Amino acid sequence: LLTVLVGNAVYGRVTYWLMEWQLIGHVVLAGLGTYVLLRWLGTTVAAALAGATVYEVGAFFASQTQHLGAVSGAGWLPWLLAALYRVEKRRDWSAAALAAVVLALMILPGFPPTYLPALVFGPLLYLQWMWQRNPRWQWRPHARALGLLCAVVALALLLTAVSWLPGYQVGKHSLATLRPPSQALDGLAPEAATSFFWPNLFNQLRGDYWLKENTTFLHLYQ
């Protein structure tokens, strides 16, 4: 929305130049958020800088620059985790409200593969932090923390409700609907895990989907 407002005010339209800066801005945002998160988790400055650099210029952002929604959502992921960590530590409504806004900023770009995993693994990390505070898992000390977590998700869904119906309607016209279901159901062969150490060792990057010129996918799995 900020990009649209600036574009209309300065150029009378949204320019590709502004879209590029929006993309760059979210990548920088991802690095800053990762640094803040790691520092809050107790790492050293050097470790936090290393982790922020790995996330910011790693394979995900390098291979997803054509997906503005993916980058715009992933840029807020470390901030969401930091906000959930703050909720667990402070256990007050102001921290929960802030976390809900950050989660909403992840959802509003409209790219479910980015925010749906965050809705699963974010609460799992939150539960881990709760367990670290009280390993005995007594119900009463954690009742407020669990209630705040539910409030964060509920408020974020309410804040983003305006985007649900348009997103559903646009999704039905997406080119992704033309892909064969087998791509989503089968995924990569198990031997693809070797690409972390020896790219394409078993020739698993085969077929029309894995052409040599498809550099984004080759970079991601190398």
Protein Blocks (a to p, Z undefined) as FASTA:
>chain_A
ZZmmmmmmmnopacfklmmmmmmmmmmmmmmmmmmmmmmnopafklmmmmmmmmmmmmkl
mmmmmmmklmmmmmmmmmmmmmmmmmmmnopaklmmmmmmmmmmmmmnopaklmmmmmmm
mmmmmmmmmmmmmmnopaklmmmmmmmmmmmmmmmmmmmmmmmmmmmmmmmmpmklmpcf
klmmnmpafklmmmmmmghklopagcjklgfklmmlmmmmZZ
